[in-house]
Amino acid sequence: MAAGYAYVLCAAVLWGLIGPASKLAFEAGMAPFEVAFWRTALAWALFGTHALVSKDLRLDKKDILPVAAFGICGIAGLFGSYVYAVKLGGAAMASVLLYTAPAWVALMSFFLLKERMGPFKIAAVAATILGVAGISLGPRLAGDVAGSVPVTVASVLVGLLAGFTYALYFIFGKLYLSRYKTPTIFFYALPIGALALLPFFELRLPSLSGLAACAFLALCSTYGAYSVYYAGLRHLEATRAAVVATIEPVVAAGLAWIMFGEVFTPVGYGGSALILLGVLLAIWEGGRQAVRVPKSLLPQKN
């Protein structure tokens, strides 16, 4: 079990590096969607090689459209909106708003999958809403704080969009993608996501420093993070793994403070804590109801 915790903690740290690494790419002159494109394209090379070597390439015709939708919403939507949220509001706020995903999942499961909204799910959604309000209203209620993250309507909305598209990942997995190994899904979804990002920036060869940042995102924060997370699930139940993974926004916020001087107002920190509380409440409710984790999110035997 100790190995499982170590693997999941490693994955959370690697995911927490997405915001800071993206900001380094911005400093190298890259646009947000350009960063998302190169992260997607390079990750496809890694997952594609994995799928080819393991010969996990079969995809049923009936699943072509769901996988294409996942590529557009779950890959282009998530990767693009998240880095854009980092650009607008900083790595710390983007990472916290990304974790509104469990609240989005609870709402979509209620309306689309007709799942029951238990008391913990309702409390999770309420805590998330209050947390977003705290982050949004923090500068007005507490006054300006030196180095505080830029809170605008656009930065909050794009951060929430990142959380929503992250939630779609789990919804798609539960509805359609339970019969395939992860490299198979990404082999087909990543190039579709990359193509969907192309219209939003001017394609060019990045600088060496920008390409290095994107390569880090692809190798470490995408292929590597998913790989060690699934390795952790072999030793650890999904609920405990999800709890450990909530260290991700803490890592992102800490690095954003150290590297770029990003801080929240006191009210903003309170809002961040409420969002993370909402995550833990949603996980707790999932554990109580013994919700089955989608097979697409679990490690598969090669």
Backbone bond lengths (Angstrom), bond angles and torsions (degrees), N, CA, C in turn:
res aa  C-N    CA-C-N  psi(-1)  N-CA   C-N-CA  omega(-1)  CA-C   N-CA-C  phi
1 M - - - 1.466 - - 1.531 111.24 -
2 A 1.328 116.66 -33.94 1.460 119.55 178.96 1.524 110.93 -61.03
3 A 1.332 116.38 -38.08 1.462 119.83 177.72 1.522 110.69 -63.43
4 G 1.325 117.16 -38.52 1.459 120.57 178.61 1.515 112.14 -61.38
5 Y 1.330 116.36 -45.52 1.461 120.17 177.18 1.532 111.03 -60.64
6 A 1.331 116.23 -40.59 1.462 119.90 -178.73 1.529 111.04 -64.73
7 Y 1.329 116.89 -42.68 1.458 120.83 179.75 1.533 111.09 -63.11
8 V 1.326 116.54 -47.83 1.467 120.30 -177.36 1.520 110.62 -66.68
9 L 1.338 116.81 -39.53 1.463 119.82 176.87 1.523 110.84 -61.82
10 C 1.325 116.69 -40.27 1.460 121.03 177.33 1.526 110.63 -61.65
11 A 1.339 117.06 -43.58 1.464 121.13 178.90 1.529 110.76 -61.72
12 A 1.336 116.51 -43.82 1.462 120.23 -179.27 1.521 111.12 -62.75
13 V 1.325 116.92 -39.99 1.457 120.40 177.87 1.525 110.40 -64.12
14 L 1.325 117.04 -43.17 1.466 120.84 179.47 1.527 111.15 -63.83
15 W 1.332 117.57 -39.95 1.462 120.39 175.37 1.526 110.83 -66.59
16 G 1.327 116.57 -35.70 1.454 119.71 178.99 1.519 113.41 -65.86
17 L 1.322 117.05 -17.67 1.467 121.88 179.50 1.525 113.04 -83.29
18 I 1.337 118.01 -6.42 1.468 120.60 -176.74 1.528 110.95 -60.35
19 G 1.336 116.86 -48.20 1.460 119.86 -178.39 1.517 113.11 -62.00
20 P 1.337 118.71 -54.46 1.463 119.92 178.64 1.531 113.24 -58.50
21 A 1.343 117.63 -41.81 1.465 119.82 179.10 1.525 110.95 -64.92
22 S 1.327 116.71 -37.37 1.462 120.47 177.59 1.532 110.83 -63.70
23 K 1.322 116.48 -39.72 1.469 119.43 178.71 1.523 111.36 -65.10
24 L 1.329 117.09 -33.90 1.463 119.60 175.06 1.527 110.75 -65.25
25 A 1.328 116.89 -36.61 1.463 120.56 176.07 1.530 110.43 -66.63
26 F 1.334 116.92 -38.44 1.470 119.54 176.97 1.530 110.58 -61.53
27 E 1.328 115.65 -41.59 1.460 120.19 -179.92 1.532 111.34 -64.95
28 A 1.337 116.07 -22.08 1.464 120.58 177.17 1.528 111.77 -86.24
29 G 1.331 116.98 5.91 1.456 121.48 175.08 1.513 115.13 95.15
30 M 1.325 118.45 11.23 1.455 120.90 -178.49 1.524 111.26 -91.12
31 A 1.338 116.24 146.27 1.458 122.68 176.34 1.526 109.07 -84.39
32 P 1.337 118.04 157.19 1.471 120.27 -177.14 1.524 114.22 -54.80
33 F 1.338 117.24 -50.01 1.458 118.88 -177.58 1.528 111.29 -70.08
34 E 1.314 117.09 -24.58 1.457 120.66 174.34 1.536 109.71 -66.46
35 V 1.318 116.60 -42.30 1.467 121.07 176.88 1.530 109.87 -61.88
36 A 1.342 115.68 -45.44 1.465 119.83 -179.91 1.532 111.03 -61.47
37 F 1.333 116.73 -39.52 1.468 120.37 -179.68 1.525 111.27 -63.19
38 W 1.325 116.82 -50.29 1.457 119.19 -176.10 1.528 111.42 -69.04
39 R 1.319 117.17 -33.38 1.465 119.44 173.61 1.526 109.77 -61.39
40 T 1.327 116.84 -43.88 1.454 121.64 -178.95 1.520 111.64 -66.46
41 A 1.335 116.20 -46.66 1.460 120.42 -177.34 1.524 111.94 -64.36
42 L 1.324 116.83 -43.39 1.461 120.06 -179.60 1.526 111.29 -70.38
43 A 1.330 116.74 -35.78 1.466 119.30 176.91 1.525 110.42 -66.46
44 W 1.327 117.19 -33.52 1.464 120.39 177.47 1.534 110.72 -61.88
45 A 1.325 116.08 -39.98 1.466 119.41 178.01 1.523 110.69 -59.76
46 L 1.331 116.60 -38.30 1.466 120.57 -178.86 1.525 111.73 -74.03
47 F 1.335 116.71 -50.62 1.460 119.58 179.18 1.528 111.04 -66.94
48 G 1.336 116.60 -35.10 1.453 120.03 178.70 1.510 111.90 -63.91
49 T 1.327 116.50 -43.11 1.459 120.74 176.79 1.524 110.82 -61.22
50 H 1.340 115.72 -42.08 1.463 120.97 178.05 1.526 110.55 -60.29
51 A 1.333 116.59 -47.19 1.462 120.50 -178.39 1.524 111.73 -65.19
52 L 1.324 116.68 -38.39 1.463 120.39 179.72 1.523 111.17 -67.81
53 V 1.320 116.55 -43.00 1.466 120.16 -179.20 1.533 110.95 -66.36
54 S 1.331 116.13 -41.95 1.470 119.97 -179.47 1.523 112.68 -84.80
55 K 1.352 116.84 -4.39 1.465 123.51 178.24 1.524 112.17 59.56
56 D 1.333 115.01 38.58 1.467 120.90 177.12 1.520 109.21 -102.18
57 L 1.333 116.79 73.04 1.465 121.01 -173.64 1.528 113.26 -117.41
58 R 1.324 118.16 -6.53 1.452 120.22 -174.55 1.529 111.00 -70.82
59 L 1.335 115.03 133.50 1.463 121.63 177.16 1.523 107.95 -141.23
60 D 1.328 116.87 122.37 1.461 121.08 178.84 1.523 110.50 -65.89
61 K 1.338 114.88 144.91 1.468 119.98 -178.83 1.528 111.70 -58.33
62 K 1.334 116.36 -35.87 1.463 119.24 -177.30 1.532 112.34 -68.24
63 D 1.329 116.35 -15.47 1.463 119.63 -178.72 1.526 113.22 -100.83
64 I 1.313 116.98 3.58 1.466 120.19 -178.86 1.527 111.26 -63.10
65 L 1.324 117.21 -47.39 1.467 120.35 -178.63 1.528 112.23 -66.16
66 P 1.347 119.58 -44.22 1.470 118.68 175.92 1.519 113.04 -59.59
67 V 1.330 117.19 -40.41 1.457 119.81 179.30 1.524 110.40 -67.08
68 A 1.334 116.64 -38.73 1.468 120.01 176.68 1.523 110.51 -62.84
69 A 1.342 116.47 -41.95 1.469 120.37 177.51 1.517 110.98 -63.16
70 F 1.337 116.07 -39.56 1.458 119.99 176.64 1.523 110.72 -62.43
71 G 1.344 116.83 -40.36 1.460 120.22 178.11 1.518 112.44 -61.35
72 I 1.331 115.86 -39.28 1.466 119.94 -178.27 1.531 111.09 -75.90
73 C 1.339 116.29 -48.25 1.476 119.89 -175.06 1.525 112.72 -86.57
74 G 1.336 116.30 -47.70 1.454 120.12 -174.03 1.513 114.34 -80.34
75 I 1.353 116.61 -25.24 1.461 119.67 179.32 1.527 110.25 -102.26
76 A 1.333 117.22 -66.75 1.475 119.77 -179.68 1.528 110.53 -61.23
77 G 1.344 116.44 -43.09 1.458 119.67 -178.35 1.510 112.50 -63.96
78 L 1.328 116.80 -48.85 1.460 120.54 -178.34 1.520 111.76 -70.85
79 F 1.323 117.78 -53.66 1.463 120.36 -176.86 1.524 110.99 -61.09
80 G 1.343 116.53 -41.31 1.466 120.21 -178.50 1.516 112.78 -69.89
81 S 1.337 116.65 -48.82 1.466 119.24 -176.90 1.523 111.66 -67.62
82 Y 1.334 116.74 -33.91 1.466 118.55 -177.93 1.529 111.42 -67.75
83 V 1.326 117.63 -47.42 1.464 118.42 179.83 1.528 110.96 -67.91
84 Y 1.339 116.89 -31.92 1.465 119.31 176.68 1.525 110.16 -67.44
85 A 1.348 116.32 -37.29 1.460 119.98 175.87 1.524 110.92 -64.05
86 V 1.336 117.08 -37.63 1.466 120.89 175.57 1.517 110.49 -61.85
87 K 1.329 116.09 -41.89 1.465 120.94 -179.99 1.524 111.35 -63.98
88 L 1.330 117.40 -41.89 1.467 121.07 -175.09 1.528 113.19 -79.97
89 G 1.333 116.33 -41.10 1.463 119.12 -171.92 1.508 115.66 -121.34
90 G 1.327 117.20 -1.83 1.453 119.72 -179.59 1.523 112.32 96.00
91 A 1.324 115.46 162.52 1.464 121.43 -175.90 1.523 111.84 -68.12
92 A 1.324 117.38 -35.87 1.463 120.30 -176.46 1.525 111.13 -65.59
93 M 1.338 117.39 -51.73 1.456 119.89 -177.00 1.526 110.92 -67.56
94 A 1.332 117.78 -39.01 1.461 120.34 179.90 1.527 111.02 -60.45
95 S 1.325 116.81 -41.93 1.462 119.91 -178.03 1.520 111.60 -68.28
96 V 1.323 117.23 -36.53 1.463 120.18 178.97 1.527 110.59 -69.33
97 L 1.334 116.95 -45.22 1.467 119.97 -179.46 1.530 111.33 -67.79
98 L 1.322 117.44 -26.56 1.466 119.93 174.88 1.520 110.14 -58.15
99 Y 1.328 116.15 -33.14 1.462 120.24 -176.50 1.523 113.00 -84.14
100 T 1.331 116.77 15.53 1.468 119.18 163.96 1.524 110.16 -77.87
101 A 1.325 117.63 -3.89 1.466 122.46 -177.48 1.531 113.39 -53.02
102 P 1.351 120.21 -45.67 1.472 117.96 179.95 1.524 113.56 -58.97
103 A 1.322 117.08 -34.08 1.468 119.23 177.02 1.519 110.55 -67.27
104 W 1.352 116.54 -41.37 1.467 120.28 176.28 1.525 110.22 -62.15
105 V 1.340 117.21 -42.02 1.466 121.00 179.67 1.525 110.09 -61.25
106 A 1.326 116.88 -43.48 1.465 120.88 -179.59 1.529 110.81 -60.94
107 L 1.329 116.17 -43.69 1.462 119.80 -179.21 1.523 111.35 -68.11
108 M 1.338 117.23 -45.14 1.464 119.91 -179.30 1.523 111.66 -67.75
109 S 1.340 116.83 -35.85 1.462 119.46 177.47 1.520 110.71 -64.75
110 F 1.326 116.58 -35.15 1.462 120.91 178.81 1.523 111.06 -68.84
111 F 1.343 117.10 -46.62 1.463 120.37 -175.43 1.530 113.42 -81.94
112 L 1.349 117.21 -35.54 1.462 120.19 -175.29 1.520 113.39 -96.45
113 L 1.325 117.07 -39.43 1.461 121.10 -175.96 1.525 112.59 -102.79
114 K 1.346 116.78 -2.50 1.467 122.24 178.20 1.531 112.41 59.85
115 E 1.359 115.76 31.69 1.455 119.37 176.20 1.521 110.34 -78.98
116 R 1.317 116.26 148.93 1.463 121.30 -177.88 1.528 110.60 -69.59
117 M 1.323 115.56 139.67 1.462 121.17 174.63 1.522 108.23 -94.57
118 G 1.331 116.60 95.34 1.448 120.68 179.55 1.521 111.31 -74.12
119 P 1.320 117.26 173.49 1.471 121.02 -176.78 1.525 113.05 -61.72
120 F 1.325 117.09 -35.11 1.459 118.99 -179.55 1.537 110.94 -71.62
121 K 1.326 117.14 -36.51 1.462 119.80 176.19 1.528 111.16 -64.87
122 I 1.327 115.68 -42.92 1.470 119.48 178.42 1.530 109.75 -61.95
123 A 1.336 116.35 -43.76 1.465 120.15 178.38 1.525 110.61 -64.14
124 A 1.345 117.07 -36.15 1.462 120.71 179.49 1.518 111.04 -64.72
125 V 1.327 116.63 -44.05 1.465 120.52 178.61 1.525 110.61 -64.09
126 A 1.339 116.77 -43.28 1.463 120.84 179.68 1.524 111.13 -62.87
127 A 1.344 117.10 -43.93 1.465 120.61 179.12 1.521 110.93 -63.40
128 T 1.337 116.66 -37.92 1.459 120.43 178.98 1.516 111.32 -65.27
129 I 1.328 116.67 -44.42 1.470 120.40 179.46 1.530 110.34 -61.74
130 L 1.331 116.64 -45.82 1.460 119.70 178.11 1.526 111.45 -63.70
131 G 1.337 116.37 -36.23 1.454 120.14 178.64 1.509 112.64 -65.02
132 V 1.329 116.51 -43.31 1.471 120.66 177.24 1.527 109.99 -62.88
133 A 1.335 115.90 -39.94 1.467 119.35 177.44 1.521 110.50 -62.71
134 G 1.330 117.06 -39.97 1.465 120.45 178.89 1.517 111.93 -62.39
135 I 1.324 116.82 -44.01 1.463 120.30 178.17 1.521 111.03 -65.10
136 S 1.335 116.11 -41.92 1.460 121.16 -176.29 1.527 112.50 -69.29
137 L 1.340 115.87 -40.88 1.454 120.42 -175.46 1.514 113.38 -94.72
138 G 1.328 116.60 -4.71 1.458 120.60 -176.34 1.513 114.81 -50.14
139 P 1.346 119.29 -51.94 1.462 120.05 -178.79 1.524 113.14 -60.58
140 R 1.334 117.59 -34.55 1.465 120.36 -179.61 1.526 111.52 -73.33
141 L 1.349 115.78 -38.15 1.464 119.33 -175.90 1.519 112.88 -81.12
142 A 1.332 116.33 -31.68 1.464 119.61 -174.99 1.514 113.23 -108.98
143 G 1.324 117.14 -5.67 1.454 119.71 -177.41 1.511 111.14 82.36
144 D 1.334 116.38 171.11 1.458 120.76 -178.29 1.527 110.65 -69.50
145 V 1.316 115.12 140.24 1.458 122.53 175.38 1.519 107.35 -121.58
146 A 1.315 116.05 131.59 1.459 119.79 -177.91 1.524 110.68 -56.47
147 G 1.349 115.24 127.28 1.456 120.41 178.79 1.514 114.28 80.48
148 S 1.361 117.05 4.53 1.457 118.95 -177.74 1.517 110.94 -64.95
149 V 1.338 115.74 149.19 1.455 120.65 -176.65 1.528 109.35 -65.92
150 P 1.349 117.72 145.59 1.460 120.45 -179.07 1.520 111.31 -74.20
151 V 1.323 116.51 107.51 1.460 121.20 -179.06 1.526 108.77 -97.39
152 T 1.321 115.90 111.27 1.455 122.57 176.37 1.525 108.38 -128.41
153 V 1.322 115.39 167.42 1.470 119.15 176.97 1.525 109.92 -58.53
154 A 1.331 116.36 -42.76 1.466 120.62 -178.50 1.525 111.71 -64.43
155 S 1.337 117.41 -44.15 1.470 119.62 -177.47 1.521 111.40 -65.50
156 V 1.331 117.21 -37.02 1.467 120.30 178.48 1.521 110.93 -70.84
157 L 1.334 117.18 -44.72 1.461 120.54 -178.19 1.527 111.46 -64.53
158 V 1.318 117.33 -41.55 1.462 119.55 179.32 1.527 110.36 -68.58
159 G 1.336 117.40 -36.94 1.458 120.29 175.29 1.522 111.79 -62.81
160 L 1.339 116.73 -40.41 1.457 120.48 176.75 1.528 110.96 -66.71
161 L 1.338 116.39 -36.06 1.467 119.95 176.21 1.525 110.50 -62.06
162 A 1.340 117.18 -39.16 1.461 120.54 176.26 1.528 110.46 -61.15
163 G 1.330 116.55 -43.23 1.458 120.17 177.53 1.520 112.21 -63.18
164 F 1.327 115.94 -39.50 1.468 120.70 179.52 1.526 111.34 -65.74
165 T 1.333 117.37 -45.21 1.459 119.84 -179.85 1.528 111.06 -68.74
166 Y 1.326 116.79 -31.05 1.466 120.33 174.39 1.521 109.82 -64.65
167 A 1.326 116.41 -39.52 1.464 120.56 177.57 1.524 111.06 -64.83
168 L 1.336 117.34 -35.93 1.461 120.25 178.66 1.520 111.60 -59.49
169 Y 1.343 116.55 -30.63 1.460 120.45 178.20 1.528 110.43 -55.10
170 F 1.322 116.57 -45.82 1.452 120.80 -177.29 1.528 111.70 -74.07
171 I 1.339 116.56 -35.41 1.461 119.76 178.06 1.522 110.41 -65.09
172 F 1.336 117.09 -46.66 1.463 120.34 177.74 1.519 110.75 -61.37
173 G 1.313 116.24 -40.86 1.451 119.21 179.44 1.513 112.04 -61.49
174 K 1.325 116.32 -40.27 1.457 120.27 -177.80 1.520 112.02 -72.59
175 L 1.331 117.14 -34.80 1.463 120.79 -176.16 1.519 113.12 -83.13
176 Y 1.355 116.37 -41.43 1.456 118.21 -167.25 1.526 116.10 -126.80
177 L 1.324 117.72 -28.16 1.462 119.25 -163.73 1.527 113.26 -108.51
178 S 1.321 115.89 41.45 1.460 119.99 -176.68 1.525 113.13 -94.72
179 R 1.324 117.35 -0.87 1.467 119.37 -174.58 1.522 113.57 -109.73
180 Y 1.337 117.15 6.73 1.459 119.04 -173.98 1.526 111.33 -128.31
181 K 1.311 114.82 154.24 1.448 121.09 172.15 1.520 109.25 -75.71
182 T 1.313 115.58 154.59 1.466 120.43 -176.56 1.525 113.48 -57.62
183 P 1.350 120.81 -44.92 1.473 119.32 178.41 1.527 112.87 -58.90
184 T 1.342 117.14 -32.78 1.457 120.48 178.52 1.521 110.67 -64.57
185 I 1.320 116.14 -47.21 1.460 120.89 179.94 1.522 110.39 -59.95
186 F 1.332 116.51 -49.08 1.456 120.16 -177.07 1.529 112.53 -70.60
187 F 1.320 117.42 -26.38 1.463 120.06 177.68 1.522 110.54 -58.95
188 Y 1.325 117.10 -39.14 1.463 121.20 -178.70 1.532 113.10 -93.58
189 A 1.342 116.91 -33.59 1.464 119.82 -174.12 1.525 112.81 -79.05
190 L 1.322 118.13 -36.41 1.466 120.49 -175.82 1.530 113.49 -62.53
191 P 1.340 120.33 -46.14 1.472 117.85 178.54 1.524 112.88 -64.35
192 I 1.334 117.48 -32.85 1.461 120.13 176.02 1.521 109.98 -65.59
193 G 1.329 116.06 -41.57 1.460 119.95 176.81 1.514 111.99 -62.80
194 A 1.338 116.82 -41.49 1.461 120.70 179.14 1.527 110.97 -62.36
195 L 1.326 117.01 -43.32 1.463 120.72 178.70 1.526 111.38 -64.19
196 A 1.334 116.32 -36.65 1.464 119.90 179.78 1.526 111.98 -67.54
197 L 1.324 117.83 -24.17 1.464 121.50 179.76 1.530 112.46 -83.67
198 L 1.326 117.76 -21.43 1.467 121.89 -173.19 1.527 114.86 -54.99
199 P 1.352 119.71 -41.06 1.471 118.70 -176.74 1.529 114.81 -66.49
200 F 1.332 118.58 -10.49 1.453 121.02 -171.04 1.528 114.51 -99.42
201 F 1.332 117.16 5.63 1.456 119.21 177.21 1.522 108.72 -158.77
202 E 1.310 115.66 167.09 1.464 121.34 178.34 1.532 108.91 -89.84
203 L 1.331 115.83 117.12 1.455 120.54 -177.63 1.524 110.66 -70.47
204 R 1.314 115.43 126.74 1.456 121.98 179.66 1.521 107.91 -155.64
205 L 1.305 115.88 165.87 1.463 119.73 177.42 1.527 108.16 -80.10
206 P 1.327 117.72 121.95 1.471 119.75 -178.55 1.527 111.47 -67.96
207 S 1.319 114.93 164.49 1.460 119.62 172.22 1.522 109.08 -67.19
208 L 1.316 116.48 165.67 1.455 120.79 -178.38 1.525 111.30 -60.95
209 S 1.338 116.56 -41.55 1.472 119.54 -179.44 1.529 110.97 -68.86
210 G 1.346 116.54 -38.46 1.453 119.44 177.71 1.516 112.02 -66.55
211 L 1.332 116.21 -41.86 1.458 120.68 178.84 1.530 110.64 -65.51
212 A 1.326 116.90 -35.96 1.463 120.53 177.94 1.529 110.87 -63.48
213 A 1.340 116.41 -41.55 1.466 120.21 178.49 1.527 110.81 -63.52
214 C 1.342 116.45 -41.98 1.467 120.47 179.55 1.522 111.13 -68.37
215 A 1.337 116.52 -37.53 1.463 119.99 177.05 1.525 110.70 -63.57
216 F 1.327 116.63 -37.93 1.464 120.41 176.07 1.524 110.20 -62.80
217 L 1.344 116.65 -44.06 1.460 120.46 178.90 1.521 111.37 -60.43
218 A 1.337 116.52 -41.66 1.459 120.46 -178.12 1.516 111.84 -70.84
219 L 1.334 115.98 -47.82 1.464 120.55 -174.54 1.523 112.20 -75.13
220 C 1.321 116.41 -48.49 1.466 120.45 -172.33 1.527 112.87 -91.13
221 S 1.342 116.96 -50.11 1.464 120.28 -172.26 1.524 113.68 -87.71
222 T 1.335 117.56 -5.88 1.463 120.16 178.01 1.529 109.74 -118.75
223 Y 1.314 117.59 -75.82 1.460 120.54 -178.10 1.534 111.17 -62.54
224 G 1.323 117.23 -48.89 1.455 120.32 -177.65 1.514 112.44 -65.84
225 A 1.343 117.19 -43.98 1.464 120.56 -177.16 1.518 111.38 -64.12
226 Y 1.345 117.29 -46.27 1.461 119.57 178.49 1.528 111.08 -63.00
227 S 1.321 116.79 -39.56 1.464 120.55 -177.24 1.525 111.59 -64.02
228 V 1.347 117.28 -47.28 1.464 118.43 -178.46 1.525 111.29 -73.61
229 Y 1.348 117.54 -28.35 1.459 119.92 176.50 1.522 110.42 -63.98
230 Y 1.337 116.52 -45.83 1.459 120.04 178.87 1.526 110.97 -66.57
231 A 1.345 116.62 -35.01 1.466 119.46 174.97 1.529 110.14 -61.94
232 G 1.335 116.54 -38.04 1.452 120.56 177.47 1.513 112.78 -64.80
233 L 1.337 116.47 -35.58 1.458 119.90 -180.00 1.531 112.44 -67.79
234 R 1.316 117.04 -17.36 1.463 119.35 175.29 1.530 111.13 -70.56
235 H 1.333 117.07 -22.19 1.463 121.83 -177.23 1.539 112.82 -113.18
236 L 1.329 116.78 -8.48 1.462 119.95 -169.85 1.519 108.85 -140.02
237 E 1.334 117.06 139.11 1.455 119.56 177.79 1.523 110.29 -68.69
238 A 1.339 115.63 153.55 1.458 121.61 -170.88 1.527 112.82 -60.38
239 T 1.344 117.11 -36.97 1.466 119.89 -177.89 1.528 111.04 -63.81
240 R 1.333 116.76 -46.10 1.462 119.69 178.86 1.526 110.86 -65.70
241 A 1.327 116.85 -37.57 1.461 120.20 178.53 1.523 110.60 -62.39
242 A 1.334 116.69 -40.62 1.462 120.46 179.98 1.523 111.35 -64.79
243 V 1.333 116.79 -37.15 1.465 120.20 177.63 1.525 110.50 -63.96
244 V 1.334 116.91 -46.23 1.464 120.80 179.72 1.525 110.40 -61.76
245 A 1.340 117.21 -36.51 1.460 121.30 -176.66 1.522 112.70 -66.67
246 T 1.342 117.80 -16.44 1.464 119.29 179.15 1.521 111.95 -69.71
247 I 1.325 117.77 -3.11 1.462 120.18 173.85 1.528 110.48 -70.76
248 E 1.341 117.08 -15.09 1.467 120.86 -176.92 1.529 113.35 -54.31
249 P 1.347 120.53 -55.00 1.472 118.53 -179.30 1.521 112.99 -65.14
250 V 1.329 117.26 -26.85 1.467 120.06 176.65 1.531 109.32 -66.41
251 V 1.329 116.30 -44.17 1.466 121.03 177.42 1.523 110.39 -61.89
252 A 1.326 115.81 -46.92 1.468 120.00 -178.58 1.521 111.33 -61.73
253 A 1.340 116.60 -44.29 1.461 119.73 -179.28 1.528 111.09 -66.89
254 G 1.332 116.50 -39.41 1.464 119.63 179.10 1.518 112.31 -63.80
255 L 1.328 116.50 -44.94 1.460 120.06 178.94 1.528 111.28 -67.64
256 A 1.340 116.58 -36.72 1.462 119.71 178.16 1.530 110.60 -63.50
257 W 1.319 116.76 -35.42 1.460 120.60 177.21 1.535 110.78 -69.93
258 I 1.341 116.70 -45.11 1.461 120.68 -177.97 1.525 111.55 -68.01
259 M 1.340 117.11 -44.55 1.464 121.58 -172.44 1.524 113.19 -85.60
260 F 1.341 116.81 -34.93 1.465 119.41 -171.78 1.527 113.52 -126.82
261 G 1.332 117.38 0.95 1.458 120.35 178.12 1.514 114.70 71.59
262 E 1.342 118.51 22.11 1.459 121.82 -179.14 1.528 110.50 -77.55
263 V 1.324 115.51 131.86 1.466 120.61 175.17 1.514 108.87 -140.45
264 F 1.343 116.35 156.72 1.449 122.52 171.31 1.534 108.99 -93.74
265 T 1.325 116.17 164.10 1.459 119.76 166.16 1.524 107.49 -73.57
266 P 1.341 118.62 165.11 1.473 119.43 176.22 1.524 112.59 -54.59
267 V 1.341 116.53 -40.25 1.465 119.84 178.02 1.527 109.97 -65.67
268 G 1.319 116.56 -36.57 1.456 120.64 178.01 1.519 112.16 -64.54
269 Y 1.339 116.73 -39.89 1.458 119.42 176.68 1.537 110.67 -64.85
270 G 1.332 116.01 -37.33 1.465 119.25 175.67 1.518 111.56 -62.59
271 G 1.348 115.62 -41.65 1.460 119.56 177.26 1.516 111.99 -63.83
272 S 1.328 116.81 -40.02 1.464 120.86 177.81 1.528 110.65 -61.12
273 A 1.324 115.87 -42.58 1.464 120.21 179.11 1.527 111.01 -62.97
274 L 1.330 117.18 -37.66 1.460 120.29 178.66 1.531 111.13 -65.99
275 I 1.326 116.66 -39.01 1.466 119.35 178.64 1.523 110.47 -63.75
276 L 1.333 117.00 -43.73 1.459 119.97 177.98 1.534 111.15 -66.69
277 L 1.335 117.09 -33.50 1.459 120.00 174.52 1.527 109.89 -63.46
278 G 1.336 116.02 -40.24 1.463 120.05 176.64 1.516 111.96 -60.37
279 V 1.334 116.61 -39.70 1.465 120.92 176.88 1.526 110.25 -59.97
280 L 1.332 116.59 -48.06 1.464 120.98 -177.72 1.527 111.67 -65.45
281 L 1.338 116.95 -36.80 1.468 120.05 176.98 1.523 111.28 -65.22
282 A 1.347 116.29 -40.87 1.463 120.13 178.73 1.525 110.63 -65.15
283 I 1.333 116.51 -40.35 1.465 120.27 178.18 1.524 110.24 -64.94
284 W 1.331 115.91 -42.12 1.460 120.14 179.69 1.528 111.10 -61.66
285 E 1.331 116.37 -42.38 1.460 120.29 178.22 1.525 110.57 -63.84
286 G 1.351 116.11 -39.92 1.452 119.48 178.39 1.509 111.94 -63.00
287 G 1.336 116.35 -38.92 1.459 119.64 177.83 1.517 111.92 -67.08
288 R 1.327 117.32 -38.00 1.463 121.13 179.65 1.520 111.64 -65.49
289 Q 1.338 115.82 -38.06 1.462 119.60 -178.20 1.525 112.25 -87.16
290 A 1.366 115.96 -3.46 1.473 120.68 -179.51 1.517 111.07 53.24
291 V 1.323 115.45 47.80 1.453 120.32 179.66 1.521 109.06 -66.57
292 R 1.310 117.04 131.59 1.457 121.32 179.70 1.517 109.64 -72.62
293 V 1.341 116.49 129.42 1.455 121.39 176.90 1.515 108.65 -74.36
294 P 1.366 119.09 134.08 1.459 121.01 178.47 1.530 111.22 -54.88
295 K 1.315 115.96 136.20 1.455 119.70 -177.98 1.531 111.95 -60.43
296 S 1.340 116.60 -27.71 1.466 119.03 179.65 1.514 111.42 -66.36
297 L 1.351 117.14 -17.02 1.454 120.25 -178.97 1.525 111.63 -100.12
298 L 1.330 116.42 0.52 1.452 120.68 -179.01 1.517 110.30 -105.98
299 P 1.331 116.84 154.15 1.461 119.34 177.96 1.516 111.11 -66.58
300 Q 1.300 116.73 140.98 1.441 122.69 179.17 1.520 110.12 -115.09
301 K 1.303 116.28 151.21 1.458 120.30 176.17 1.515 109.99 -73.27
302 N 1.324 116.88 131.31 1.459 120.50 179.24 1.532 110.23 -83.01
